[in-house]
């Protein structure tokens, strides 16, 4: 089974919705017709959240979608540095449901880098309660990982310039998703050299990208079946177990 550790589901009720897939159902159906067996997600409204309402709706929907697509969709909490109290409440609520995964979070929309105080106080809360955070790959992610060495931090995308620096922090994992990711020849190969197959996660940034392309690149770059299986599913199930999050399926 392949688990996609980095997806975003359509948000049909959101004014920003212009997804290729009109509904979550059609996106899930598409993934199911691939070899994908489960997907970690937040919604597009969540990843691009700008208001408290975005945060509330995205998290409410994510928990509902878990129930609707049980065993297939696995929710990540959305938090935002401009709304710390609401964010902490949602972390509590997700934790109450057994979900310890947070993200993917991005810093480029709000123009607040991950190593700035407003994000750091949220990460401190995550670290204190044992959440793992999935962050859009950036230099400031490294400061977060170094500051909270017991918190598991997932770097999204493969930024070749940052690979070695990130890999030095043993609590950083790497998902191979997106345009700066497994699509480029040599990127997965470079990631393997820095991180090794035991800290790499399969991810696509679906609905933005075609999963088959990432599956093909992993199959071509990783010949060893055991290593391939680690990247496709074993590492993410192990990571969820490590943080005490509800298992997939
Ligand atoms: Zn993403």
Boltz pocket constraint, residues with backbone or C-beta under 6 A from the ligand:
constraints:
  - pocket:
      binder: B
      contacts: [[A, 6], [A, 7], [A, 8], [A, 47], [A, 104], [A, 156], [A, 205]]
      max_distance: 6.0
